[in-house]
């Protein structure tokens, strides 16, 4: 417990500014609930009878009572039996530097401006006089009077210190940082929150906050934040029809991909799988849920959803009329398919194509050779089981942009594809000259079922991102679901089987392995122990990708580049940091991932002194790279372009 002798030097060495002086009245039966202090504050009651709680710590008030708490503390005033007349005096105190080391240590461990305590003063009238004077002068709203208030504040603290020293049994406690942090996160979980921000907001050392959380809850504060977000996400998945992207954004994830990754990691299944299989009974949710089960319903029957594409709008209408139209189209197509083929092959078998299908082959640039056709029938194993392809599919719809790359690698192309949200073009710009008459099928998060139905595909290839519409897709055509984060090598092998080009796929992999093994040796000789980091600035901070990330695996595993120690410590594919923490990454070189979506954020960051003072920036060792190639299009061509860019930067190879 802090002594008066420790209080005084800190108060004496601090720069103090009074921020506000307020007076309020609560009548019998009224209350003040969950008021978070915007700054350190004294709360002085001049009349009345009530119970005051500071982060849950009770103080029974009978007329005169003085409380103190730091920024972020939560105040509740309840059980008001008589009219409660009280004052808030908000202030900010900063230790003036330089200061003695021992003083800094006391300030760090026992900050009096954050400390919580309360007592009934032995001589309350002197304090009341000071407080009333401060309030009356503050209301005049004049600079000279504000200066007077500052002087009165010092006199108030002097009187208070004397009485505090004389008071016996005064309840002085350290701030409940864990409770304050939890309240902060539960109210602001939808915002970007970093450990640095939490510590700064609560005026608490980062390590101390980590230590307190681990001691009380056995997890760190950011792990707890993820739990809060996942509980809210579960509630919305069960009780609303909100699209996955909207849910991701509402719980603090700007990217639905990273939200899905986090959800699957913590809950065990993908969000769409959870929604489908747990909606049967909302009672199956964890009884330890942090979040209350009630939430507003999102009525998809009354809302039309839109995806902005290149200045135009593709309508994603989910009204009853639209759903009915799609259902009728699906039924008609299935009926015609049954009539035009001699027998039905079922949803999981790619049946024979109609006789006239050869004419459509030209539009997809596919010439079926006898050699390729000998590969059929072929069984494709995927996340939903097995699908037998009786012959080579001519019209393939892909619902992830990386699959476009996979097909073009094998000198094929899809008949239709979704687009990447961060790209200006409908399809990968580096593949546009190789694509012809490819239909746009919406986006990965919002595939357009009407467009997919209209293109009459022989085969649909999706990922778990389309879990929610898988059954609808299967009614349009045989549908294969591949894992979103599957190694590109495994995916290429699967595509080789699908289009009858397994040998070609094998040759691509052999060429890649030979290329990267050679470069790995050359890069090691050039860079030695120098480190490289992959950074992606976004609106909410800077995302650092680790070796677990699929692009990180190319850099650190395939090419043997060295990651900084700070990056190697992380256990996830990526982590967010504030700009202020960026220098601590400590890499010698950075690949700076840029795209049109976050161009403004990158431009702002690069103007800051923090950025300009990073050693790699000063040494011109930060290299711009395209997010669509480095992040979105995880296919053999894009990956080879990443490898080539690394060779160009470090080895001068064009």
N, C-alpha and C positions, 0 to 999 in steps of 0.2 A: 504494500500500500504506500502510496506517495505521501511524503511528509510536507509540512508547510515550508520547511527549509529548502526542499527541492522545487516546490511551486514557485517561490518568489524569484529565484534567478532567471527562470524561463519567462515569466511575465515581464520581468525587468528588461530582458534582452529581446523582446519581440516587437515587431512593428504591427500595430493594431489599428484596424479600421472598422468603425461601426457601420453596419450595412442597412439596418432597419430597426425601428422601435415601434411595436404594435401593442394595441390594447384591445382585449376582447372580453365578452361577457357570455357565459353559459347559464341559462336558467335551469331551474329544477327539472330534472328528467331529460335534459339535453346532454349531448356528448360530443367529443371530438375524437374521431376514429382514424387511425393510421396516418397521422400527419408526419411526413418525413422532413426532418430539419434540413433546409437548404444550406445552412451554415452552422457553425458552433453558436450556441445560444444559452442565455439565462432565461429561465421561466420563473417569474415572481408572482405569487398570488397575494392579492390585497384584501380579499374578502371571500367568504364562502366555504363550502364543505364538499370535498370530492376525493376521488382516488385517481392519481396520476401514474401512468405506467410508462417507463422509458425502456424500450426494447424488452417489455415484459416485467421489468423490475418495478415493484409496487412502492408508491409513496402515498401515505394517507395524509390528506391536507385538511387543516382546520384553520381557516383564515390566512395567517401569514406563513408562507413557505417559499423557500428558494431552491430551485433545481438547476442543474447544469448538464448539458449533453453536447456531444460533437456532431459535426455534419454527418448526415445519413442516419442518425438515430431516429427511431419511430416513437412518436408521442401519442398516447391515448389518454383522454380524460373522460372518466365514467363515474357513475354513481354520484351525480351532482344532486345534493340534497338541498342546498341553499344556493342562491345566485352566486356564481363564481366569477369574480372580477380578477383578471390576470393580464400580465404583460409579457411579451416576448422581446428580448434584446438580442438581435443577431449581429455577430461580429466575425471578422476574419483576423487571425493572428499568424504571422510568419516569423520564424526565427531569423534574426538579422545575421548575416555572415560577413566576415569570418567569426567563428565562435570557438570556444575551447572544446577540445575533443570530449572531455567528460560531460560538458553541457549538451553536446550533440548526442551522446549516448543516452543521457536521461530523456532528451526530447524524443529520440527514436523509440525507446522502450516504455516511457510513461508520459506521453504527450498530455499536458494538463488541459489543453484546448479541446481535446477529444474525450476527456474523462467524464464519467457520469457520477453524479452524486446529488443528494438532496437533504435538506435539514430545515428545522423550524428555528429561525434566528432568535437569539436571546434578546436582541434589541432591534426589532423590526422597523420601528418608525424612522430611524435614520436611513435604512435601505429604501423604505417607501418614498421618503422625500427625494432621494437621489433619482429613483426610477420615474417618479412623477415629473421631476424637472427635465429629465432626458426626453420624456414623451412630449411634453409641451414645447420644448425647443425644437425637437425634430419636426413637429407639425408645421413650424413656420417655414420650412423648406427654403432656408437661406444659407449661403455658404458660411457666413460667420457663425450662425446658430449651430450648424453642423459641427463646426470646430469646437463650439462650446459643449456639445453633446460628447465629443471625444474626450474632453477634459473631465466631464462628469462621469464618464465610463471608468476612467482610471480611479477616480475617487470611490466609485461604487466597488470596484475590485479591491481597493485598499480596505474599505469597511468590511467587505465580505471575507477577506483573508483573516482579518482579526477575529471575526465571529466564528469562522470555520475552524480556526485553531482552538478556540475556546469550547466549541461544541463537542460533546462526548457522544460516541456511538453514531457519528455521522456515516451514512451509507455511501462510501466512496467505492466505486467499482471501475474496472477497465471497461471500455466499450465492448459490447457483445458483437464483435466483428462478423462472426459467422451468421448470427441472426440478421444483422443489417444486410449482409451480402445476399442472403437468401431472399429477403424481402425485395431487394433491388432487382435480382434476377427474375423473380416471379412476376414483377410488374413490367420488366423491360426485356424479356426473353426474345422478343421479335427483333430487337436491335442488335447490331454488332457489338459484342462485349469482349474485351480482352482482359487478361489478368492485370495488365498495367493500368487499364481504366478503372477496374474494381479497386485496386490498391490506392490509386490517386483519389478516387471519389470518396473513399472512406478514411483517407489519410493514414493508411496502414502500409507497412512494408510488405512487398510481394511475398517474400519468403515466410514472413510471419503469418500472413493470410493463408498460405499453403499449409503451413504447419498446424494452424488452428483447425482448419477444415479436416486435415488428415486425422488429427487427434479426436475430433468430435464425431466425424461422419465416415472416416476411413477412406474418403475419396477427396480429390482436389476440387477447388471451386469450379473450374471449367468442366470437369466431369459431371459435377452436380448440375451445371447449366444445361449440359446435353440431356440429362435425365428430365429436367423441366421441359425442354423443347420436345423430347420424344413423347412425354405424357400428353402434352397439348396436341401433338400430331396424331397420336392414337385416338384421342377424343374426336378430333375433326374427321379422321378417316372413318370412324364408326358412325358418327352422328350427322355428317354432312355429305353432300355430293360435290364438294369443291374439287377442282382439278388438282393434280399432284403439284404442279408448279405453284399454284396459289397457296397451297398448304405449306410448301417449302418456304415461300417468302414470308408467310405469316408467323413462322417459328424461327426466323432469323437466318434462313439459308437462301442466298441469292441465286443458287444454282440447284436445280432439282436433282442433278446427277449426284452431287455431293450429299444432298439430303438423303437420297435413297441409299447411298453407301453407309452413311451414319446410322440410318434407321435399321438397315439389315444387320449392321455390326452389333447394335445394342438390343434389338428386339429379336433378331434371329431369322426374320423373313423380310421380304421386300414390302414396301408400303402397300402396293397394289394387291399383293397376296394377302396381307393382313386385312385389308378392307374387305376382300371377297370372302375370306374364310372365317373371319371373326365377327362379321356383322350378324351372324345368326343369333348371338346373344351378347349384348354389351356387358353383361355381368362377367364375361370371361376375361375382362381387363384386370390387370393387377390390382389387388385390394390396397396395395401400397402406393397407388397413384398419387402423385403430388397435386394433380389438377382435379378440380371438381368436374363431375361428369356432364353437367349441363352446358350446352353451347348453342349458339344461333344456328339455325338450319340454312343451308345454301340451296335454294330452289332452282335446280337446273332447268326445270320446265318453263321457267319464266325469264331465263336469261339466254342471250345469244353470246357466244364466245368468239373472239376474233384474234387472229395472229397477224401482226403487221409484217408484210413482206415487200421490201423495195418500194416503199411509198404506196403500194396497193394494199388491199385487204382481202385475205381469203376467209370466207365466212365459215366458222365452226359452229353451226347451229345445232343445238341439242334440244330443240323444242320437241313436243310430242308429235307435231306434224312431220318434222324432219326424221325422227326415229321411225315413224310409221312408214315414211317413204323409203327409207333404207331397207326396212324389213321386207317391204313388198318387192323391191329390186332384188334382194337376196333370194327370196322365194322364187321369183321369175327365172333368175339365172340358174338356180339349182334345178328347176323343172326342165328348162331347155337343155341343160347339160345331161340330165337323165334321159331325155328323149333322143338326143343326138348321138349318144354312145350306146353300144349294145348292152353294156352292163355297168352297174354302179360299183365304184371302187372304194367309196367311203371317204371320210374327211382326212384320214391319215395316209392316203395313197394317192400319188400323182398318176391319174389315169391317162389313157391315150388321148392325144389331142385330136380335134376334129380334122377332117381331110383338108379343109381350107386353111389350116393353121400355117402351112408352109409359106403362104403369102405374107403373114405377119412376121415371119422370121427375118425378112429383109429389114424391117423397121428397127429390129433390135440387133442387127448386125451379127446374126448367129447362123452359121452354116453347119448343119449336122453331118459329120463324117461318119462313115461306117465304123471306123476305129473307135470313135468316141461313143457311138451308140452301143458298142459291145460291152460297155461298163454297166449297162442296165440289165435287169433291175438292181437298184442299190438301196441299202437300208441306211438312213441318216438318223443317228442317235442325237437327241437334244433334250432340253429341259422338260419337255412335256411327254417324253417317251421316245417312240421310234416312228419314222415316216418312211414308207417304201415308195421310191420313185420308179415307176415302170419304164419311163423313158425320159429323155433329157427335156427339162422344162424350157419353153421358148420365151415366155413372158414372166419375168420375175419382178415382184414388188419387194423392195427393201425398205425397212422402217428405221434404219440407222445409216448415217452418211458414210461411216467407215466401210460399210458393205459395198458401196459404189466403188471404192478404191480396190477392194478385194476382187470384184468382178473385172474391172478394167485391167488389173494385173494379169489376169488370165485371158486377156483379149476378148472379153465379153462386156456386156453392159446391161443394166437393169432396164425394164420397161417403165418403171416408176420408182420414185424415191422421195423420202422426206428431205427437208433441208436443215442446215445447222442454224441456230438462232443468231449466232454472232457473225455470220457471213452475209455480205451484201448480195452475193449471187445465190441463185436457187440451189446450185450444186457446186462442188469443189471447183474453184477457179482453175486450178492446175490440171483439171481433167476435162474442162469444158470442150476443148477441141477434139476430144475422143468420144463425146456423148452426142447422141442424136435422137430427137423426139422422145426424150425421157419425161414422163408425166410427173407433175408436182403433186405430192400426196400429203401436204400439210407439214407438220413438224414432228419431231420425235415424241414430244410430250403430248401433242394433240394431233394424232394422225387423222386424216380426213377419210372416213369410211365411205362416203359417197364417191370420192375420187377413186379410191381403191376398187370399189365395186364396178365403176364405169370402165376401168381399164381392163377388166376381165383377165386377171393374172392366172397363170398355171400354178404358180407357187408364191407364197409370201414368206419372207424371212424377217423375223422381229427379234426383240430382246425382252427381258422381264419388264422393261419400261412400258410395254404394251400388254402387261398381264391383265389389266382390267377389260380390254377389248379382245382378248385372245379368242374367246368363243365366237364372237361376231366375225373375226377374221377367218376362223376355221370354216365358217359357213360360206365364205366367198371363194376360198381355195385352200388346198392343203397348206398348213402353216407350220413352219419350223421356228422354234424359239431357241436362240443361242444366248449364252451368258454374256452380258454386256461387257464385263471385265475379262473375258476369256483372252488368253494369249493370242496375239494375231497369227502366230504360226499355226496354232490349233484351228483357228477360224479359216485360214487359207487352205488347210488340208480338207476341211469340211466342204468349202466351196469347190475345191478340185473334184471332189466326189459328186457334188450336185450337178456340175456342168460337164462331167466326164473328162476332166483334165487333171487327174491326180499326178501324172508324171510332170506336167508343166509346173504344178504347185511345188513339187519336190525340187525341181531345178531352181525355182526362185529362192527357196530357202537355202539351198547349197551355195548359191551365189552370194546371198546376204552374209552367211556365216564366214565365207572366205574373205569377203570385203572387210567385215568388222574385225576379224582376227588380225588382219594385216594393219588396220588403222590403230587398233589397241596398242600394238607394239610401238608404232610411230608416235602416238600421243603420249605414251609414257616417257619416251625418250625426250620429247619436246617439253612437257610440262613438269615432269618429276613429281614432287609432292604438292604442287599447287592445287588448290581446291576450286570447284565450280559449283554454282547453285542455279537453280531454275526458279525464277521469281515471276509472279503474275499479279501486277497491281490491279485492284478492283475498287469499287466505291467504298466498300466496308473495310479495306485494309490491303495488305500485301500477302498474297498466298505463296507459300514456299512449298515446292513439290519435293517429295522424298524419294529414295530409291525404290520404295514400294509402289509408287505411282508408275503407270505404264510407260510414260515418257522418261521418267527418272530411271527406270530399268534399262532403257536403251543407252542413256548417258553413262550410268554408273556400272551396269553389268556388261552390256554388249561392247561398249567402248572403253570401259575401265577407268573412267574419269573419277577423281577423288571428290567426295562430298565433305563439307565442313562438319566438324564434330557436332555442332548444334543441330544440324539437319539429321545426322545419323541417330541422334537420341530419340527422335520422334518415331512413334509406332504406327501412325496413320499415313495415308497416301499423300496428304498435304496438311498444312496448318496455317492459320491466319496470324499475322502480327501487325502491330501498328507501325506507322512510318518511323516513329521514334526508336523502335526496336530493330529496325532494319540493319543498322551498322553492326549489331551484335551477331548477325548471321556469320559474318567474318570470312566470306569467300574471297578468293583472289580474282575470280572471274564470275560474271553473271550473264545468263541468258535471260533477257527481259521479254517476257511474253506479252504481245500487244495485239489488240483487235479494235474494231470500230466501236464495239459496245462500251468499252471502258477507256476510250481514247482520252476523254476529258480528265479522268482520274489520273492517267499516266502523265498527262501534260502538267497537271497541278503538282504532282509529286516531284517531277523533275525540276520544278522551279524553286523548290524549297532548299534552304541552307543545309538541312539534314542530309538530303540526297547529294547535294554538291560536295559535301565533306566526306562521303564514303570513299575509302581508299581506291576501290575498283573504279569508281566514277572518275576520280581525279587522274587515274592512270589510263583512262580510255579503254577499260577492260569490261565494259558492259555492252552486250550485243543484242540488237533487236531481232526478235523472231516472231513469226506469224502464229497466232494461237490456233487458227483453223488447221494448219498443218501440224503443229507441235502438240496440240491437245485434242482437237475435235476429230480429225480424220485419221483414226488409228488403223491404217492399212499399209500394205507393203510399199506402195509408191511414196506415200507421205513419210513413212519411216526411213526410207532410203534418202529422201530429201533432207530429213533431220540429220542423218549421218553425213551427208554431203556438206551440209551447212557447217557442221562441227569441223570437218576436214578443211573447209575453206577458211574458217576463222583462225584455227590454230596451226594449220600446216600450209596454208596458202594454195590449196588445191581447188581449182575452179570446177 
